Amino acid sequence: MIGGFLHSKYQYITEFFERFTTSKNWKLKVTLLGLCLSLFFAFPSYNGYVKGAFDEKWNAVSQQIKAPFTPVAYPDDSHYSKLAFRLTVPIIAHILHFQRIGCFLIQYICWIVMFYAILSLTYSIVKDKITSSFIILALSFMFVGNVMVSDIRAIFDGVAFCFLMLTMLSWNWVFIIICALLAYYTDERALIASTFLFVWFQVRQSDFKAFALRNILIPSKSSIALVASWGIYFGIRYYLSLFLGLKTGTGGANYFTHQFNNMLFGAWSGLEGFWIIVLLGFIVLFIRKMFSLAIIITLCMAISLYVAFSVIDITRSVAYIFPVVFICLYIIKAHENVTSLRKYAFITFLVCCFFPTYYTDGVGTLWFFFPLPWRLMGLFTHLR
C-alpha cells in the first residue's frame, strides 16, 4: 500500500518534469525553479546585515576593494588576516567602482550562473532532463545552493563555486586556466578542491568501462591546463608576497583536535543527500574492481576533509568537495540505465528536501538557514 502510494507520487513528479522540460529553454526554466526554491527555503538575513551585524567583515573587504594590493595588518588568528590573496571579488569591484551593493550583485550573478552551470554539467553527464532536474532541486536544499545565506558575511563562496563549476564544464584550456585562477583567488579552499577537477578531467576523457590506472597517469589537455593554473597561481602569489608584501595569517587553522564532536555532522552538512551519489559511485568502483581510482578519489577527499576539520567553518569547507559528486555521477552513469539514475537523483532530492540546511561553525555552533516566511517574521520579532 505505502509502496504503491510512493511509486504513484514518483510517477506523478516524473511526468510533471517531462512536461516541464519539453521546451527549448528548459534549462532556464529549471534553473529559475531551483533559484526560487533556494531563496524561499533559505533566505539571507538582510535584516541582520542592515543592522550592521557584519559591518566589521564588510569594512575589511571595502578596504581591500579600495587598494587590493596594499598589505593591511590584522591579528594573525583573525579571519581578516586570510583575505590578502582572496582578490577576485575585490579586484572586480575595484575595476567596476563597486562597493558593498556591487559585491552583492557580483555574488548573485555568480550564484545564478553556478546553478545553470551545474545543470549543464549534470546534463552533459547523464543525458537526461529528468535526472538533471532532480539534481538541481536537490541543490536548492543544501549548502552549495543556499550559499547566498552565508555570503552576506562577505566570504564569497558562491563566486568560488561558480568558477569551479565553469572550470569543470569547459574543454577550452584558456578558459580552464582563467576560471580556475578566479576560483583560487576567491578562496584557497578552491585550490584544494581542484584536485577533484584533475580527476574529473582524466575520467571524462576516457572510456570509463575500460578505465585503468594509466588513464589517471597520462594527463589530458584539460588536466595539463589545470596543472598550469596551479603553477601560475603560486607564481603570482609568490610575486605578490615578495614584491608587494601581501601575506596570509597562519592562525585559525589548527582546530582539528577540537572538532571531533562536529566532524560527522559537519561532513554531512557539507553535501547532505549528495553523499548518496558519492556512496553509489564508490560501490560501482568496488564492484568493477577499479580500486586505483577509488583510492585516488579517497585521498582527495581525505585531504579536503582534513583541511575542513582544521578550520572553524566546517560546513562551507566540506562543501568544496562538491565536484566529487559529478565524478561519482559519471561513474554511475557508465554502469546504470536512465531509470536507475532518475531514482537515485530523486532519492537524493528527497533527502536534501527533508533535511533542513544547517551550518556547522566553530567548536559547537550550529546555524539554521531560515526560510523566507521565517525571515519575514523576523522583521517583527528581531531575529537575525
N, C-alpha and C positions, 0 to 999 in steps of 0.2 A: 504493500500500500504506500508506504513512505517512499520507497524506491521509485514507484511509478509516478508519484507526485513530483519528486525531484527531477526525474527524467523529462516529464512534460514541461516543467519550467525551463529546463536547459534547452529543450527543443524550441520553446517559445522565444527565448532570448536569442538563440542562434538564428532563427528565421527573421527576427527583427533586424539583426545586423546584416543579414543577407540582403534585405531590402534597403537598409540604411547605407550600404556601401556599393550600391549599383551604379551610382553616378560617377562621372569622370573626376569630380573634385572630392571623392570620398575621403582622401587623406586630410583635406582641410576640415571636413565635417567631423571626422573622428578626433582630430587634434583639438578643435574647438570644444567638443563634448568633454574631452579629457581635461582641458583647462578650466572649464566651468565647474566640473565636479571637484577638481582640486581646490579652487577658490571657495567653493561652498562648504566643503568639509574640513578645510584647513586654511582659515583666513588670517592674514598677517595682523599683528597688533598695532595698527596705525594710531590707535588711541594712545598707547604707551609711547610710541615714537613722538607724537605731537607734544606729549607732556615732558619730553626730554629724557626718557629712560635710557636712551642710547647715545646721548649727546657726546659723551666723552670719546666713544669709539668713532663717531662721525667727525668729531673735531680733528682726530688724528688723521683720518682719511682726507679731510679738507686740506690739512697742512701738506699732505703728500701730493694732492692734486695741484696745489699752488707751486710746489717745487719738487717734482718726482725724484730727482737725483740728488737732493740735498739731504745729508745724514741728519737725523734727529735723535737726540739722546733720550732713551726711555729706560726704565728699570729692566734689568736683564731677564727677569722672570715674568714680565708683563706681556699681554697679547700684542701691544703696540710695537714691542721690540722685534716682532716677527714680520712686520709689514714691509721692511726695507726692499725686498725683492718681489713683493706682490704688486707688480707695477701695471698690469694690463689695464684694469679699470681706471686707476689714477691717470695714466698717460692718455687714454682715450678721452677721459673727462677734461684733461688739461688742453688737449688739442681742440676739442669742441667747446671749450669755455663753459663746461658744465660744473655744477656744484651738486648738492645732495639730490635735488629732484632729478637732475640729469642722470645721476647714478642709478636712481630707481628706474628710469626709462631704459638705460642700458641693461639692467637686470631683467626687466620684463621682456624686452626684445629677445634676449638670450634664452629666457625661460620658454618663450613661445617656440623659438627655433629649435630648442632642445627637444620639446615634445614632438615636433614634426620630424626631426632627425631620427629620433628613436623609433617612431612609427615607420619611417622609410627603411631604416636599418633592419627592423624586425621583418618587414615585408620582403626585403631582399633575401632574407634567410629562409623564411617559411613559405613564401609564395602563396599566402592565404590571407585574405582580408579579414576573416572572422577571428583567426588566431591573433593577428596583428592588433585588431580592435580590443580583444580581451587583455592583451599586454598593456595597451595604453590605459585602459580602465584601471588595471591593477596599479600602474604607475601613479595614477591620480590619488591613490590612497596610501602611498608610502613616502618616505622622506625625500627621495630624489625628486618626485613630482610635487611635493609640498614644500620645496626648498624656499619659496618666497616668504614663508613664515619666519624662517631663520635669518633670511638675508636682510631683514630690516636692521640687523646689527652691523651692517657694512662689512660682511665677510665674503660675499660674492661667490658662494659655492655654485650657484646656478650658472654663472658665467663659465666657471671651470668645467662643470658637467657638460655644458653646451659645446665647448670646443673639443672635449674628449669624444663626444658622440660624433661631431663633424669629422674628426680625425679618423674614427673607425669607419665612417661611411665613405670616405674618399679613397680613390685609386690613384690620384694625381700626387706625385711625390712633393711638388712645391706646396700644394695645399696642405698636405700632411705635415710638413715641417712648420708651416706658418700656424696652423691650428694647434699643433702640439705645443709650440712655444707660447702661444697665447694662454693655453691651459696651465702650463708650468708656472708662468709668471703671474697667474691669478692666485694659485696656491700650490705649495710644494707637494701636497698630497697627490696632485695630478701627475707629478713626475714619478712618484712611486707607483701609481695606478697604471702608468704607461707600460709597465712590464706585461700587463694583460693585453695591451694593444699589440705588442710584439707577437705574443702567442696567437692573437686573433688574425694578424696578417699572415702568419705562417699557415694557420689552419684553413683560412678561406681560399688560399691559392692552390690547395691540394685536393685530390680525390680522396675524400675522408675515409671511404670504405677500405682504402688501401694505405691508410696513414701509418707511417713508421717514424722512427727516431730521426732519420735523415731529413724528414720534412720539417723538423724544427731546426736542425743544424744548418741547413742550406738556406740562407736568407733570401726572401723575395725582394722585389724593388721597393715595395711599401715598407718592409722591415728595415731595409738599408736607409730609407728616408727617415724612419723613426730613430734609428741609431744616430744618424746625422743630427737630428734635433737635440738629442742628448748632448752631443759634443758642442753644438752651437750654444745651447743653454749654459753649460758650465763655462764655456769660453767667455760669453757675455757677462756672466756672473763674476768671473774672476776679474775681468776688466773693471766692472763697477765697484768691486771691492778694493782692488789695488789702487786705482787712479781716482775714484770719487769717494772712497771711504765708506761705502754702504756695507753694513754688516747686520747679521741676524743674531738676536739674543739666544743664548744656549739654555736658558732656564725654561721650566714648564714642560719638559719632555722626559720626565723621569718618574712617572706615576704608575708604571706597570705593576709594581708590587703592592700598590694601594688600591688597585682596581678589580681585585678578584670578585668582589661582590657584584660588580657591574658587568662583568665580561659577557656572561651568557645573554642577559637581556640587551646589553649594548650591541652585541653581534646580531641578535635577532632584529633589533630596531633599525639596523642599517639597511637590510634587504627585505625584511618581513617575509611575505609569501613567496618572494622570488628565490628564497632558499630551496623551494620545491624544485624549481628548474635546475638549480645547481646540483642538488642531490640526484635528480634523474640523470643529469649529464654524467655524473661520476658512476652511477650504476651502469650506464651504457658502456663507459670506458672499461669497467671491470669485466662486464660480460664479454666484451670484444677483446679483452686482454691487452688493451692499449695502456699498459702500466706506465710507460715513459711519459706520455702526455699527462696522465693523471698526476704523476709525481711533480711535473713541471708546474701545472696549474696549482697544485697544493702548496708548492714552495712560494709561488707568487702570492697566494692568499695568506700564507703564514707570515710573510714579510709585512704585508699590508695590515694584517690584524695586529701584529706586534706593535707596529707604529701607532695604530689606532688606540690600543690599550695603554700606550705610554704617554698619551696626552689627555687633556681634560675633556675635550669634545669627542666623546666616543662615537656617538651615532653618526655625526657628519663625517668622521674619519673612516668608519666602516663603510659608509655609503660609497666611498670612492672605489670600492672593489666592484661596483655595478657592472663594468664591462665584462666581468666573468659570466654574467647572465647570458650574453649573446654568444660567447664561446660555447657554453653548455647547450644553448638553444640550437646552435649549428650542429653540435654533436647528436642531439636527439633527432633533429630533422633528417640526418643522414640514415637513420635506422628505424624511423617510425613513420606511419602514414598520417595524412592530414586529420583524420578523425581523432586519432590519439592526441595529436598536437593541440587540437581545439580543446579537448577535455583537460589536458594539463594546464593550458593557459587559463581556462575557465576556473579551475580549482585555485590557481594562483590568484586570480582576481577575487574570488570569494574570501580567501584567507586575508588578503590585504584589505578588502572591504569591511570585514567584520572585526578587524583588529585596528583600533584607533592608532594614529601616529603619535608615538612618544619619542622624546629626545633625551638620551642619557648624557648627563653632563656632570663633570666634577667627580667626586668620590661618593656620590649617593644621591644626586639631584636628578629628578625626572620632570620633564616638561610635557604637558599635553597640548597638542596642536588643536585649538578650539575651532569649531565650525562657525560659519558666518552668523547664524542666529545667535549663537552664544556671544560672539563679538558685539553684536548689536545690543544685546542685554548689558554687556559690559560698559557701554556708553553711559548707562544709568546707574550701574552698580559699582563703578570704579575698578573693574577688572582690568589688568594689564594686557 
